[in-house]
Amino acid sequence: MSETVDFDLGGVVGVRLVDAGPADRGAVARQLGPIEKPLAREPDLVLRFVERLAGTGTRRFVGLDDAAFDEQAFLLLRGKHKSRAAVEVPFERLGGRCELLCERGMAAVPLLVPMINFTALAKGVLPLHAAAFVHRGRGVLATGWSKGGKTETLLAFLSRGARYVGDEWTYLTRDGRGMFGIPEPIRVWSWHLDSLPELRTHLSAGERARLSMLGFMTGGMGRMTDGGARHASAATRSMNRFSALLRGQMCVDLPPERLFPGSLSTTNGSDTAPAVPEVLLFVMSCDAPEIRVEPIAPEIVAARMRASLAEEDLRLASCYHKFRFAFPERSNPLFERAAEMRAELLTSALSGKRAFEVRHPYPVSLPALYEALEGVVA
């Protein structure tokens, strides 16, 4: 295998696969979305695939099956959903141009998106945990703590003709005048489909059947355990745990182009003018029954999102600490300054935005969410 495959994230971070098999190429494409494009510049991250990592000397573990190191290299051993992986990561060079050695056959490259985010940060571009879209020509950025309602806001507006920019991660230029995202699949839950029934037409027959079966099973278990909370037996508690597990599977991951045909604002920010974020929505769920929308200072949003982004960075930071444990003499100055860099970029990128705090019940009616926000967005 000698073919190279390139991915270009907004013209900012370039990723090149070397000697990747079809399965490896597909795994990376699922993580990054349809941003495959030949690079006209040197890549920032090179992922070189091999059958087995050779290693030098005895492999010593840091955490159980989580990371390891030998005489020369540090390795990540756990991928998505704790799946088996083996990737040699030179943490001391991350943020600049570096090469990762990857064993073939992984379901996903561990920490690929966080490493891309760190590379973008090192270049002065802010990775923000946010959904973004363009509605009637105006760019909108919806951010907040994980599970606060960003995807719900995105779905509500996409169903009314808005164009998709990003869902999980959106990238802002330092001056806050440009944004682009990773066009990864949108996770749509069963209750989203109940709120927007027209979305069901974009599901395959198999996906609809799977969700119906899971709904039937969880509903049946709920009826069997009704009234049993006070005298719950071990069997009832087990059924409740299993029912909760099933509810956690009542979702489908759908590419935005399939869910809303023609909805992509850009397929790749490197060859099209980026969307301009004009309205900032700071979204969070609450225990009140109504949706409330009130102005908020963008500086307050920036201050709160520093904590949110630090939380999102914990896994990468943990692996960096394990790398320092393995090699105390090696360090990455950019990692030591990451929090300071994020704070500076948050302040500069969000400054001057029209910002609104959005509180909503959970689950929220998506049509009602659109009605509450359409005025401030427009």
C-alpha positions in Angstrom: 0.0 0.0 0.0 1.4 3.4 -1.0 -1.6 5.5 -1.7 -2.0 8.7 0.3 -5.4 10.1 1.3 -5.8 13.7 2.5 -8.4 15.5 4.6 -8.6 19.3 4.8 -10.4 20.9 7.8 -11.3 24.4 6.7 -7.9 25.0 5.1 -6.5 25.1 8.7 -5.6 21.5 9.6 -4.5 19.0 7.0 -4.5 15.3 7.8 -2.7 12.7 5.5 -3.2 9.0 5.6 -0.3 6.9 4.4 -0.6 3.1 3.6 -4.2 3.1 4.9 -6.4 0.2 3.9 -10.0 0.7 2.9 -11.2 0.0 6.5 -8.8 2.5 8.0 -9.7 5.1 5.4 -13.4 4.5 6.2 -12.8 4.8 10.0 -11.1 8.2 9.6 -13.8 9.4 7.2 -16.5 8.5 9.8 -14.6 10.6 12.4 -14.0 13.6 10.1 -17.0 13.6 7.7 -16.8 14.3 4.0 -13.7 16.7 4.0 -11.5 14.4 1.9 -9.5 16.6 -0.4 -5.9 16.6 -1.8 -3.7 19.0 0.1 -1.8 21.8 -1.7 0.4 22.2 1.4 2.3 19.9 3.8 -0.1 18.1 6.2 -0.1 18.9 9.9 -0.9 15.3 11.0 0.4 12.2 9.1 -1.2 8.9 10.1 1.0 6.1 8.8 -0.6 2.7 9.0 1.3 -0.5 9.7 0.4 -4.1 10.5 2.1 -4.1 13.8 4.1 -1.5 15.8 7.6 -2.9 16.2 8.5 -1.1 19.5 11.9 -1.1 21.2 12.3 -3.0 24.5 9.7 -4.0 27.0 6.3 -2.3 26.8 5.2 -0.8 30.1 1.6 0.1 30.9 0.2 3.3 32.3 -3.3 2.5 33.4 -4.9 -0.8 32.6 -4.9 -1.3 28.8 -5.1 2.5 28.3 -1.6 3.6 27.4 1.9 2.2 27.3 5.5 3.2 26.5 8.8 1.5 25.6 12.3 2.9 25.4 11.4 5.4 22.6 7.7 5.8 22.1 4.4 6.5 23.9 1.3 4.5 22.7 -2.4 4.9 23.1 -4.1 1.5 23.4 -7.8 2.3 23.8 -10.1 3.7 21.1 -13.8 4.6 20.9 -16.0 2.7 23.3 -12.8 1.2 24.8 -12.1 -0.7 21.6 -8.6 -2.1 21.0 -6.2 0.3 19.4 -2.4 0.9 19.0 -1.2 4.3 18.0 2.3 5.8 18.6 1.8 9.5 19.5 4.8 11.9 19.7 3.1 14.3 22.2 6.1 16.6 22.3 5.5 17.5 18.6 1.7 17.7 18.7 0.5 21.1 17.6 3.0 21.3 14.8 3.8 18.8 12.1 4.0 15.3 13.4 3.5 11.7 12.4 1.5 9.1 14.2 2.1 5.4 13.6 -1.2 3.4 13.7 -1.9 -0.3 13.6 -4.4 -1.2 10.9 -7.9 -2.4 11.8 -9.0 0.1 14.4 -12.6 1.1 14.6 -11.5 4.7 15.1 -8.2 6.5 15.7 -8.0 7.4 19.4 -8.2 11.1 20.2 -8.1 12.1 16.5 -10.5 15.0 16.8 -9.0 16.3 20.1 -5.5 16.2 18.4 -6.9 18.1 15.4 -8.5 20.6 17.8 -5.2 21.1 19.5 -3.5 21.7 16.2 -6.1 24.3 15.3 -5.6 26.0 18.6 -1.9 26.2 18.1 -2.6 28.0 14.8 -4.8 30.6 16.5 -8.2 29.0 15.5 -10.6 28.3 18.3 -12.3 24.9 18.5 -15.6 25.5 20.2 -18.0 22.9 21.4 -20.9 24.3 19.5 -23.5 23.8 16.7 -23.6 26.3 13.9 -25.9 27.1 11.0 -26.8 29.9 8.6 -30.5 31.1 8.8 -31.7 33.6 6.2 -28.2 34.7 5.5 -27.2 35.2 9.1 -24.6 32.9 10.9 -25.7 31.5 14.2 -23.5 29.9 16.8 -25.2 27.8 19.6 -22.9 26.8 22.4 -23.0 25.6 26.0 -22.2 22.6 28.2 -22.5 19.2 26.7 -26.2 18.0 26.4 -27.4 21.6 26.9 -29.5 21.8 23.7 -27.1 22.7 20.8 -28.2 19.8 18.5 -31.8 20.6 19.3 -31.3 24.2 18.3 -29.6 23.0 15.1 -32.4 20.6 14.2 -35.1 23.1 14.9 -33.6 25.6 12.4 -32.5 23.0 9.8 -36.1 21.9 9.6 -37.0 25.5 8.7 -34.5 25.8 5.8 -31.3 26.8 7.6 -28.0 25.6 6.3 -25.7 23.3 8.3 -22.2 24.4 9.4 -21.3 22.1 12.3 -22.8 20.2 15.2 -20.3 18.9 17.7 -17.3 21.1 16.9 -17.3 24.5 15.3 -14.0 26.4 14.6 -13.8 30.2 14.9 -11.2 32.5 13.5 -9.4 34.7 16.0 -11.3 37.8 15.0 -14.7 35.9 15.2 -15.6 36.7 11.6 -15.4 33.2 10.2 -16.6 29.8 11.3 -16.6 26.3 9.9 -17.2 22.8 11.3 -16.6 19.1 11.0 -19.6 17.8 8.9 -19.9 14.7 11.0 -23.2 12.8 11.4 -25.9 14.3 13.6 -27.1 12.1 16.5 -30.9 12.1 16.3 -32.9 10.6 19.2 -36.3 9.0 19.1 -37.8 12.0 20.9 -36.4 14.3 18.3 -38.4 12.3 15.7 -41.5 12.6 17.8 -41.1 16.4 17.9 -40.3 16.6 14.2 -42.1 13.7 12.6 -41.0 14.8 9.1 -37.5 13.6 9.9 -38.6 10.0 9.9 -38.9 10.1 6.1 -35.1 10.3 6.0 -34.5 7.1 8.0 -34.0 3.8 6.3 -36.6 1.0 6.8 -34.0 -0.8 9.0 -33.4 2.3 11.2 -37.2 2.9 11.7 -37.7 -0.8 12.6 -34.8 -0.8 15.1 -36.1 2.3 16.9 -39.7 0.9 16.9 -38.5 -2.3 18.5 -36.4 -0.5 21.1 -39.4 1.7 21.9 -41.7 -1.4 22.2 -39.2 -3.1 24.5 -38.6 -0.1 26.8 -42.3 0.6 27.0 -43.1 -3.0 27.9 -40.4 -3.0 30.7 -41.8 0.3 32.0 -45.3 -1.2 32.4 -43.9 -4.4 34.1 -42.0 -2.3 36.7 -44.7 0.3 37.3 -45.5 0.6 41.0 -42.6 -1.5 42.0 -40.2 1.2 43.1 -41.2 0.9 46.8 -40.7 -2.9 47.0 -38.3 -3.3 44.0 -36.8 -6.8 43.8 -33.3 -7.5 42.4 -35.0 -8.6 39.2 -36.9 -5.4 38.9 -33.8 -3.3 39.5 -32.0 -5.3 36.8 -34.9 -4.7 34.4 -34.7 -1.0 35.1 -31.0 -0.9 34.4 -31.5 -2.9 31.2 -34.4 -0.5 30.2 -32.1 2.5 30.7 -29.5 0.8 28.6 -32.0 0.3 25.8 -33.1 4.0 26.0 -29.5 4.9 25.5 -29.6 3.2 22.2 -32.7 4.9 20.8 -30.9 7.1 18.4 -29.4 7.1 14.9 -26.4 9.0 13.5 -27.3 10.6 10.2 -25.1 12.6 7.8 -26.5 16.2 7.7 -26.8 16.0 3.9 -29.0 13.0 4.2 -31.1 14.4 7.0 -31.6 17.7 5.3 -30.7 17.4 1.6 -28.8 20.4 0.3 -28.3 21.7 3.9 -24.5 21.9 3.9 -23.4 25.5 4.1 -19.9 24.4 2.9 -18.4 21.0 2.2 -15.0 22.3 3.0 -14.2 25.7 4.4 -10.9 25.8 2.4 -12.5 26.5 -0.9 -15.6 28.6 0.0 -15.9 31.8 2.0 -16.6 30.7 5.7 -19.8 31.5 7.3 -19.8 34.6 9.5 -21.1 34.2 13.1 -23.4 37.1 13.9 -25.6 35.7 16.7 -24.4 33.8 19.7 -26.9 31.5 21.6 -25.8 30.2 25.0 -28.1 27.2 25.5 -28.9 25.2 28.6 -31.7 23.0 29.9 -33.5 23.8 33.1 -36.4 22.6 35.3 -38.8 25.4 34.2 -41.6 24.5 31.8 -41.2 27.5 29.5 -38.5 28.6 27.1 -36.8 31.8 28.2 -34.5 33.9 25.9 -32.7 36.9 27.4 -29.7 39.0 26.4 -26.3 38.0 27.9 -22.9 39.6 27.6 -20.6 37.6 25.3 -17.8 38.0 27.9 -19.9 36.0 30.3 -20.4 33.3 27.7 -16.6 33.3 27.1 -15.9 32.9 30.8 -18.3 30.0 31.2 -17.1 28.2 28.1 -13.5 28.2 29.4 -14.7 25.7 31.9 -16.7 23.7 29.3 -13.7 23.4 27.0 -11.4 22.4 29.8 -13.9 19.6 30.6 -13.9 18.5 26.9 -10.1 18.5 26.9 -9.7 16.2 29.9 -9.1 13.0 28.0 -6.3 14.5 25.8 -4.8 16.2 28.9 -4.9 12.9 30.8 -3.0 11.2 28.0 -0.4 14.0 28.0 0.1 13.6 31.7 0.7 9.9 31.1 3.2 10.8 28.4 5.0 13.0 30.9 5.0 10.2 33.4 6.6 7.9 30.8 9.1 10.5 29.6 9.7 13.3 32.2 12.4 14.8 30.1 10.0 15.5 27.2 7.4 18.2 27.2 5.2 20.2 24.9 5.2 23.9 25.7 1.9 24.4 23.8 0.2 21.9 26.2 1.4 23.9 29.1 -0.2 27.1 27.7 -3.3 25.6 26.2 -5.7 27.0 28.8 -4.3 30.5 28.4 -4.5 30.2 24.6 -8.1 29.1 24.8 -9.1 31.9 27.1 -7.5 34.5 24.9 -9.2 33.1 21.7 -12.6 32.8 23.4 -12.5 36.4 24.4 -11.4 37.7 21.0 -13.6 35.4 18.9 -16.9 36.1 20.9 -16.3 39.8 21.5 -19.0 42.1 20.1 -21.5 39.3 19.2 -25.2 39.7 19.8 -25.6 37.1 22.5 -28.6 35.5 24.2 -29.0 33.0 27.0 -31.6 30.3 26.1 -33.1 28.2 28.9 -35.5 25.4 27.9 -37.1 22.3 29.5 -35.8 18.9 28.6 -37.0 17.4 26.4 -38.0 20.5 24.5 -40.5 20.9 21.6 -38.3 21.7 18.6 -41.0 23.7 16.8 -41.5 25.7 20.0 -37.7 26.2 20.3 -37.6 27.6 16.8 -40.6 30.0 17.5 -38.8 31.3 20.6 -35.5 31.9 18.8 -36.5 32.9 15.3 -37.1 36.6 16.3 -33.7 37.1 17.9 -31.9 35.2 15.2 -33.6 37.2 12.4 
